[in-house]
Amino acid sequence: MQVYFFFNEVKLHFNTPIMNAGGEWALRRHKKFIQKYREIGRKIAFYRHLRGLTQEELAEKIEVSVSHISKIEAPQANTSFSLDMLILIAEGLEVDVAAFFNPIEISSPYIKNKVE
């Protein structure tokens, strides 16, 4: 199990729940964050499809492995990713990074170039 603490947040790898001396605090935080990562992953997939890109094409464009993109987009993902990765994906998809944190709208202001 690997646990990293950044600015009072817990980043967990390999879906390993942890407990602190006071109870299940870290497990609850883990579940909350995993749900947020899944929501962002769904939005990444949405914008990727909107751009007409495959996972392979996006991975090549931003120079990461296809499996990394696949893990991020997976509906039951139990992984986290860095802000750096999120910014890289946003640039590859030509959307503002804020798009991943806001509701998707048909005429989204986060899309930098119109999709034809």
C-alpha positions in Angstrom: 0.0 0.0 0.0 1.2 3.5 -0.9 -0.2 6.5 0.8 0.7 10.1 0.0 -0.4 13.1 1.9 -0.6 16.4 -0.1 -2.1 19.4 1.5 -4.3 17.4 3.9 -5.6 15.1 1.1 -5.1 11.4 0.9 -4.0 9.9 -2.4 -4.4 6.1 -2.5 -3.1 3.7 -5.0 -4.3 0.2 -5.9 -7.7 0.6 -4.2 -6.3 0.0 -0.8 -8.5 1.5 2.0 -6.6 2.7 5.0 -7.7 3.4 8.5 -6.4 6.0 10.9 -6.2 5.6 14.7 -9.6 7.4 15.0 -11.6 5.1 12.8 -12.7 5.0 9.2 -12.0 8.6 8.3 -9.5 7.8 5.5 -11.8 5.1 4.1 -14.7 7.6 3.8 -12.4 10.2 2.2 -11.1 7.5 -0.2 -14.7 6.6 -1.3 -15.6 10.3 -1.7 -12.5 11.0 -3.8 -12.8 7.9 -6.0 -16.4 9.0 -6.9 -15.0 12.4 -8.0 -12.2 10.8 -10.0 -14.9 8.6 -11.8 -17.0 11.7 -12.6 -13.9 13.4 -14.1 -13.1 10.2 -16.0 -16.6 10.2 -17.6 -16.2 13.8 -18.6 -12.8 13.1 -20.2 -14.4 10.3 -22.2 -17.3 12.6 -23.2 -14.9 15.3 -24.5 -12.7 12.7 -26.2 -15.7 11.3 -28.1 -16.8 14.9 -28.9 -13.4 15.4 -30.5 -13.6 12.2 -32.4 -10.5 10.7 -30.7 -9.9 7.2 -29.7 -8.1 6.4 -26.4 -5.1 5.5 -28.5 -5.1 8.8 -30.4 -5.4 10.8 -27.2 -2.7 8.8 -25.5 -0.4 9.3 -28.5 -1.2 13.0 -28.6 -0.3 13.6 -25.0 2.5 11.0 -24.9 1.1 8.7 -22.2 0.1 5.0 -22.4 -3.2 3.9 -23.6 -3.7 1.9 -20.5 -3.3 5.1 -18.4 -6.1 6.8 -20.4 -8.2 3.6 -20.1 -7.8 3.5 -16.3 -8.8 7.1 -15.9 -11.9 6.7 -18.1 -13.0 3.4 -16.7 -16.5 3.6 -15.1 -15.5 1.6 -12.1 -12.0 3.2 -11.8 -10.3 2.9 -8.5 -7.3 5.0 -9.3 -6.3 8.6 -8.9 -4.4 10.9 -11.2 -2.4 14.1 -10.8 -3.5 17.6 -11.6 -0.6 17.7 -14.1 -2.2 14.7 -15.9 -5.6 16.4 -15.9 -4.1 19.6 -17.4 -2.2 17.5 -20.0 -5.5 15.7 -21.0 -7.4 19.0 -21.2 -4.7 20.4 -23.5 -4.9 17.2 -25.7 -8.7 17.5 -25.9 -8.5 21.3 -26.4 -10.9 22.1 -23.5 -10.4 24.2 -20.5 -9.5 22.1 -17.5 -12.5 23.7 -15.7 -14.7 21.6 -18.0 -14.0 18.6 -15.9 -15.3 20.2 -12.8 -18.6 21.7 -14.1 -21.8 20.2 -15.6 -21.6 19.3 -19.2 -23.8 21.6 -21.4 -24.6 21.2 -25.1 -23.1 24.6 -25.8 -20.3 24.3 -23.3 -18.1 27.4 -22.9 -15.1 25.2 -22.1 -14.7 23.9 -25.7 -12.0 26.0 -27.2 -12.7 25.1 -30.9 -15.9 24.1 -32.5 -16.2 20.5 -33.4 -17.4 20.0 -36.9 
